Structures are given as structure tokens and as C-alpha cells.
């Protein structure tokens, strides 16, 4: 069938010359040690004066060219001449192209007088093959002088002559593209080897190689066969380089399927920022990869190029009828073109189906962007319609509608919204793109009530869903903007949805480092919230903001308000989350009336009866309960609740929740001495932080990696993580957790600038005070207690915090007011002016009495069956509540106050 020229897609630069190096060579070779040894043995074997053959096969991008480069390198190191060639560009497929490319340019220099010694008939045959020798032919060549069998014989004689004094290596690449003459020469050389030390090393794609060459290699004797498989993950990691984020390595490996060429292309894409592997649109590929694919497409016939362009527009999976419709060719022509494209290994048959798919998504992306945009848009318009004339599935049609649908097409808006709903969990970035497209198509006519658009409800719903998808995709700023626009469309004083939108926007504002705006928004919304349920939601969000910003005392009131309303209205899930937050806030603020354990026990009991499906709507509940268990030094319980937070956060697309839960899980697992599992959690947290797009979360993950490396004793990794950590980004509870992790890690790394606060001195706070000098911070045996102590006594993370006089600011460490020694005869304010000892909890009073009896921290810990860190935590609280700075002051205050029984 003749296809009119106007139907052909214009490929940029097609047809094009073959790239000099379609898949960049891997240097140094990684994961190919056994193949390297085989190459060295083959080259060394030439010293015995015998010929040898080396076949390298594999899929595109597996490193065949790199291995051939290694053959050349090893040969030249051994002082052996190496001749390199590959098939010529597609503008004619020159006869004996690879052989000519390898030998022609060097024959006059290398052959010289020796060629003159060859029989005239041989010289004539060689002159018919090699252009550089044509001028030296003794007579015009008869028509059949270059018959393949005669050419092969002449090349063999030539190689024997070249190798008469020193061995010769002939290296031929990309023989899957070789012309029949080249294939014939290679096959005949294997069947009748040169009688000289000649190594023929050749590479090809095993799926595309000619049947004759395959059969010859299968039956030839003494051929070393190297088939390249995909790389193991450990080897692939070495290829990525130090600049590739650790959390992206596993994802890159999976997306590349272990193929080195695809791995390099994906790593190049990744440099553009996350999530380069999972682009919503058909993202461009690196220029070097695009050039290689353009050369492959250019080898197709005109109809083949047309059909492969239609395949790229449609995407996987491909059916012949749909391809024919988009390409506007008959089905029989489409079947023939599909055969051609498959023979070039651009697409492959999906096993067990009648469908096809590109050999890798990168191939489809490269082909797609090499098609002229005008033809491509027309193809999308055709693809948006099924062969029968009706609409295809929403997910299948949405990619095409985003490009060709006209503004005001309400059916297209509905279809895009439905498609986005379907893929949101697995592909939030795709969902966000389709919802943006739907919003652009939604008509705005200003005919609604009060001048509003009649599509306000639809627009608001799309904006809310867009904000949710953007947050899941790590597009925090875009998500925040979408929620702000949605909030503008919901009238003030409206209950229900407005409170949820305001809470979501405040959360994103805080994550973007705009906590002041978040506070102002919540304050304004609380002032006008008409319903108690709305006030509970907003109070919970404000409590989260305060405890995450370093003000746990302020968070207590809001969390308590949320608990009170949730209990009265029967909002069990919100009540669980708020109780967990209240427990954390109470402990971190050193509340004299509550230690958080009661709120935690109630919250944990309520959480246990909720299903995993229920938690997806508010994954903050298991997160805060897990955090509460952590600060209450219950690491095993913390892990259990945090596991549920991770699962719920993933299902909800809340990467921030997942990351926070995994970082806290690292702390709990380290406290339980489960270091291998802690390392795995840190790796998972890295991916969640990357997907979230949050610098604060990335900082927390680096802190977790520091802690794990310190505990496992991996000093090289520890120093690398500390160097990358820099200055902590977050404040409040997450920042304190990160700061404590890094402080322990720096001590383990031997940082001489890490000074221990009073609470961490070997003999307790009083020893640091009495010595008058800071001591080295010991490797924490109870991480969470140290975090709690730090926040209770005034830790503020970040470089903006002031430092008390006489201390040195370290921007990577928490700032804690130093406990200075009392002057002789004094231990704080006069007894009459101090707070009553009645403000102490029962445990704190018990520890205060033992301190007064002269027991050291370790002795108290042994007597009470707790850790020394716990004693230090309680002692710091005691100092703060009694207004004293040493153990003597505790004794004076305790025994100056009336005692009560507990």
C-alpha cells in the first residue's frame, strides 16, 4: 500500500547517521570481571601463533561496546595492532561496511610493500572491497570479482599477511546491522580460520543478529562466547556514582531493569530532580540516548517509521488495530510494519498476549520526542477515539485528551477527573497533571449565584484533589497553591470542607517553612469556625504546628481541646491522633500535671480497634501514638504503631507521614539494638523524603543515617553522612530527634567540638558542674530519653536561636543552657522563693529523695530498674521545676518543703 507523504511523521534529522557510540562505554567496567578475564586470556593466547574468536552478545545497553573497547585496550597494552570497525550509516548500507571501516584507512600504511607480494587476483579482489586500494588495482575488476566467497578469502589472506610478524586483532561492533557481505566474511573466517595469530572479536544484539551468523557461531569450534546479562544491584550501584542520592539507587535499578545503558540514561534524567523515573508526561531523554534511538529508527522503512511513531503516541500495550488507526494505514500494512519494528527490537511481543510493548519506556520516550509536533498532535486526536468511534477507557484516553481537548469540553473534564482518581494512589504525579488539564478545560462563564461560576463546586473538588495529588507527588508549593485557591472558593463560615482545606493548607505551609502564615491561617479559621467538629480539626492542626515548631507547651492546650471535642462527638480517629499528640506535648513540655502515659494508654487502646482502612483517612493517628511511645521509652510499642503509620501513610500518599514514621522507627530500633532493621528503615525513609520534596525531611533522614552508622561502627559512612548533614532544617520535636541523633553520631566520629551538656556527663549533671568543664558526650544508650531531656530543658534546633553567655554556638547541635555552679553557700533562689516540691511527680519525688541520699545516677537507675538516661531525664525536669542547678539544691528544696505521701 502506498502511503501519501503528508501522513508521514517528520522525524527530527531522520534519516540520521549512526552514532559513533550509541551507548556510552562504561569505564571502568563494573560487574564484568569474568568477561574481562576471558578477554585477557584470548589476547594472551595469540602468543601461541593460533587464531581465536570472541563473540560478545546481549541486549542494547548491556555494555558490549565497552567490552570491545577493553579488547582493544588489552591488545594495545600487549603491543598488538587492533583494527576497529562497525557498519556504516543507513544511507546505503555499504558492502562490507564494518570490514572496510576497520581496515581501509590503515591499509596503505600498515600493508605497504607486503600487499604487493599478494597475487594480482587477490589484490584485485581487495581493491574491489577497499576503496583505498582501488587505485592500485592492476586491471578493472570483472563484475563478479567481489563475490562474497572470494572477498572473504581475500580478507583472510590479508589478515594472515598483516599478522605475519605480529598478532592482529580485528574488532567489529554492531553486527546486527551488518550487511550480507560483512556477515559472510565473518562466518567464513570462523569456518576457515586464518593461519596466523589473528583475534576476531565481534559484538551483536542476539535478538537481531542474522540467522546465518547465529548458526555459524553455534557450530564453530573454539569460539569464546560472552553473553551479557543485566547487572546485579550491587554492581549497578557502583555505576551510579557518588552524586546519585542513596535513596534513589534502588528505584533507579528497578526502573533500569539492571541494564547499564538505561541506568545511565535514568541517572541523567534524575539530575533534573524527583521523580524523574516516574514522570507524568512523556519526559525527554538525555541527548546521547536520543541520538542513539534516532539512528535505530532511521534504519526502518518509511512505513515502519510512521507506525513506530504511532506506537510511541499510543504507549504500551499496543494492539495492531489501534496502531493502524492512529498511523492511518491499513491493518495488513500495520502488521508488516510491526514485524519490521519488532525485528529491529524496538518493540517486543508481550508473552501470552497478542499485544506489543516497547523494549523499555525510555525507548518509547526517545521515539516520541523525535516525531514532529504537528503530526504528533493529530495522532493524539486520533488516539483519543476508539476504532469504533466511541471513547476508550478513561485512563487510556486521558493522555491524549490533555493535548487535544478544547476548552469548555465538559465530557473531557469528567473523563480526566475519573482517570486521575483511578491512578492517584499509584501515580500521583500523573493524577496531578490530569487534574490541572481538567481545570484548564473547565469553562468559566460567571453565571452562577452571586456572580460565581456555575462550575464552582466542580472546580473546588478538582482543586482539593489536585492539592492531595501534589502533596503525594512531592509538589508541595503547587499543592499549597491549589488548596489556597480552593479555600477562596469556599465561603467563610462554611462548615465541614473549609476546615479540612484550611488544615491541609496550614500543614503544607509549615512543610514549606512558612509557619507564620500557617499560624495566621489557623487563627483566622478558628475565629470563624461554626461547628465544634471544625474546631477540633483546626485545633489538632494548630497543636501539630506548635509541637513541630518547638512549642510543645502551647500545643498541649490545642491538643487537649481537640481531644475534648472528639470524645464528645464520637470522632474516634481524630481523638486517637489528638491524644497521641497530647501525650508527646505533655512529655516534651515537662508538664507538672501529666507525664503523657495516661493519654498514650487511652490512645493506643483506641487505635488498636481501628482497621488499617480507617487509618488511611488520618495516618497522623498511628504516627503520633508511635511518637508518644518513643518519648515514653517504649521502643517495642513504638515500632508496632509506627509500622501502621508507614502503611497508612503510603496508602494515603502522605510521604511526610511515612518519612517521619520511619525516622522515628530508626530511633526506636536503635534503642532496641535492632541495627540491621534500623538501617533498612533509614533507606526507606530516604525514598519517602525524596518523594516528599521536603528539605526538612531530607535533613531528618540524614540524621537517622548518621545514628545508624554510629551504632554499627561504619565510620566511613558516618563521616560521609555527617558531611552531608550540614545545618538542621526542622525545629521542635522532629528537629530535636534529628539533633540528638547527630550529636551521638558526631561523638562516635570523634568530633572534638562536641561538648556534652550537663545531663550527659558520666556522673550526672552535678559532675559537669563541679568540674567546671564540659565533658565528651558518651554514645547514648537510650536515645529517646536524651531527646526528651533536651526539649524539656530548652533545646531549640536551628541557627537562629540565641546561646547563653559563655557558651559556643554550634549550628549543627542543639543549644542548651549550661548549668553553672552555684556560688559557695548557695544553690539557687532562697528556699522560701522556690517552687514547692509538691510540683514533682511521684517518680520525680522518688528520684529526688535518692539524690538527696547521695546516690549517683547509675546507682539510682539500678535501684529503680530503669536506664541511667531515664534518671538523667527526670533529674533535668526536677532541676527545672525546683529552680535549682545542682543536686545540693534538690536536697535543700526537698527537705525544706512539707512532705506528702504518694
C-alpha positions, 0 to 999 in steps of 0.5 A: 500500500502506498502511503501519501507523504503528508501522513508521514511523521517528520522525524527530527534529522531522520534519516540520521547517521549512526552514532559513533557510540550509541551507548556510552562505554562504561569505564571502568567496567563494573560487574564484568570481571569474568568477561574481562578475564576471558578477554585477557586470556584470548589476547594472551593466547595469540602468543601461541601463533593460533587464531581465536574468536570472541563473540560478545552478545546481549541486549542494547545497553548491556555494555558490549561496546565497552567490552570491545573497547577493553579488547582493544585496550588489552591488545594495545597494552600487549603491543598488538595492532587492533583494527576497529570497525562497525557498519556504516550509516543507513544511507546505503548500507555499504558492502562490507561496511564494518570490514572496510571501516576497520581496515581501509584507512590503515591499509596503505600504511600498515600493508605497504610493500607486503600487499604487493607480494599478494597475487594480482587476483587477490589484490584485485579482489581487495581493491574491489572491497577497499576503496583505498586500494582501488587505485592500485588495482592492476586491471578493472575488476570483472563484475563478479570479482567481489563475490562474497566467497572470494572477498572473504578469502581475500580478507583472510589472506590479508589478515594472515599477511598483516599478522605475519610478524605480529598478532592482529586483532580485528574488532567489529561492533554492531553486527546486527546491522551488518550487511550480507557481505560483512556477515559472510566474511565473518562466518567464513573466517570462523569456518576457515580460520586464518593461519596466523595469530589473528583475534576476531572479536565481534559484538551483536544484539542476539535478538537481531543478529542474522540467522546465518551468523547465529548458526555459524557461531553455534557450530564453530569450534573454539569460539569464546562466547560472552553473553551479557546479562543485566547487572546485579544491584550491587554492581549497578550501584557502583555505576551510579556514582557518588552524586546519585542520592542513596535513596534513589539507587534502588528505584533507579535499578528497578526502573533500569531493569539492571541494564547499564545503558538505561541506568545511565540514561535514568541517572541523567534524567534524575539530575533534573530532580524527583521523580524523574523515573516516574514522570507524568508526561512523556519526559525527554531523554538525555541527548546521547540516548536520543541520538542513539534511538534516532539512528535505530529508527532511521534504519526502518522503512518509511512505513515502519517509521510512521507506525513506530511513531504511532506506537510511541503516541499510543504507549504500551500495550499496543494492539495492531488495530489501534496502531493502524488507526492512529498511523492511518494505514491499513491493518495488513500494512500495520502488521508488516510494519510491526514485524519490521519494528519488532525485528529491529527490537524496538518493540517486543511481543508481550508473552501470552498476549497478542499485544506489543510493548516497547523494549523499555519506556525510555525507548518509547520516550526517545521515539516520541520526542523525535516525531514532529509536533504537528503530526504528533498532535493529530495522532493524539486526536486520533488516539483519543477515539476508539476504532469504533468511534466511541471513547476508550477507557478513561485512563487510556484516553486521558493522555491524549485528551490533555493535548487535544481537548478544547476548552469548555469540553465538559465530557473531557473534564469528567473523563480526566477527573475519573482517570486521575482518581483511578491512578492517584494512589499509584501515580500521583504525579500523573493524577496531578497533571490530569487534574490541572488539564481538567481545570484548564478545560473547565469553562468559566462563564460567571453565571452562577449565584452571586456572580460565581461560576456555575462550575464552582463546586466542580472546580473546588473538588478538582482543586482539593484533589489536585492539592492531595495529588501534589502533596503525594507527588512531592509538589508541595508549593503547587499543592499549597497553591491549589488548596489556597485557591480552593479555600477562596472558593469556599465561603467563610463560615462554611462548615465541614470542607473549609476546615479540612482545606484550611488544615491541609493548607496550614500543614503544607505551609509549615512543610514549606517553612512558612509557619507564620502564615500557617499560624495566621491561617489557623487563627483566622479559621478558628475565629470563624469556625461554626461547628465544634467538629471544625474546631477540633480539626483546626485545633489538632492542626494548630497543636501539630504546628506548635509541637513541630515548631518547638512549642510543645507547651502551647500545643498541649492546650490545642491538643487537649481541646481537640481531644475534648471535642472528639470524645464528645462527638464520637470522632474516634480517629481524630481523638486517637491522633489528638491524644497521641499528640497530647501525650508527646506535648505533655512529655516534651513540655515537662508538664507538672500535671501529666507525664503523657502515659495516661493519654498514650494508654487511652490512645493506643487502646483506641487505635488498636480497634481501628482497621488499617482502612480507617487509618488511611483517612488520618495516618497522623493517628498511628504516627503520633501514638508511635511518637508518644511511645518513643518519648515514653521509652517504649521502643517495642510499642513504638515500632508496632504503631509506627509500622501502621503509620508507614502503611497508612501513610503510603496508602494515603500518599502522605510521604511526610507521614511515612518519612517521619514514621520511619525516622522515628522507627530508626530511633526506636530500633536503635534503642532496641539494638535492632541495627540491621532493621534500623538501617533498612528503615533509614533507606526507606525513609530516604525514598519517602523524603525524596518523594516528599520534596521536603528539605526538612525531611531530607535533613531528618533522614540524614540524621537517622543515617548518621545514628545508624552508622554510629551504632554499627561502627561504619565510620566511613559512612558516618563521616560521609553522612555527617558531611552531608548533614550540614545545618538542621532544617526542622525545629521542635520535636522532629528537629530535636530527634534529628539533633540528638541523633547527630550529636551521638553520631558526631561523638562516635566520629570523634568530633572534638567540638562536641561538648556534652551538656550537663545531663550527659556527663558520666556522673550526672549533671552535678559532675559537669558542674563541679568540674567546671568543664564540659565533658565528651558526650558518651554514645547514648544508650537510650536515645529517646530519653536524651531527646526528651531531656533536651526539649524539656530543658530548652533545646531549640534546633536551628541557627537562629536561636540565641546561646547563653553567655559563655557558651559556643554556638554550634549550628549543627547541635542543639543549644542548651543552657549550661548549668553553672555552679552555684556560688559557695553557700548557695544553690539557687533562689532562697528556699522560701522563693522556690517552687514547692516540691509538691510540683514533682511527680511521684517518680520525680519525688522518688528520684529526688529523695535518692539524690538527696541520699547521695546516690549517683545516677547509675546507682539510682537507675539500678535501684529503680530498674530503669536506664541511667538516661531515664534518671538523667531525664527526670533529674533535668525536669526536677532541676527545672521545676525546683529552680535549682542547678545542682543536686545540693539544691534538690536536697535543700528544696526537698527537705525544706518543703512539707512532705506528702505521701504518694 
